[in-house]
Amino acid sequence: MKIGDIKTTESVKKDKNMVSIAMSFLNNDSAPVGVGAGDFKIKSGDKTYDIFPQGNNFGDEFKPNEKLTGKAYFELPKNVKNGTLLYAPMGKEQASWSITIPEAK
């Protein structure tokens, strides 16, 4: 998995930002696998944030040697500037990445 651009825009809620994280995956397995934005969370401080369900979040099953790309959307408080992106399918953390949340544009 690779993390691409992280972009921030202002949310309609004045104390929140909308954060999109571009991701790409290559299936190195010998069978089809499924992955989706719902498998990811952001942890910052003592709080954990789920994806924004109304976002155009990715999710699909893809065959061996195929690539899947998409974005995960999170609505975060404006004071969240960094955190950890967690890959936690079915609630079990399997990987994590430190991320920096850019200022809203």
ABEGO torsion letter per residue (X at the ends): XBBBBBBBBBBABAABBBBBBBBBBBBABABBBBBBAAABBBBBEABBBBBBAABBBBEBBBBBGBBBBEBBBBBBBAABABEBBBBBBGGBBABBBBBBBBBBX
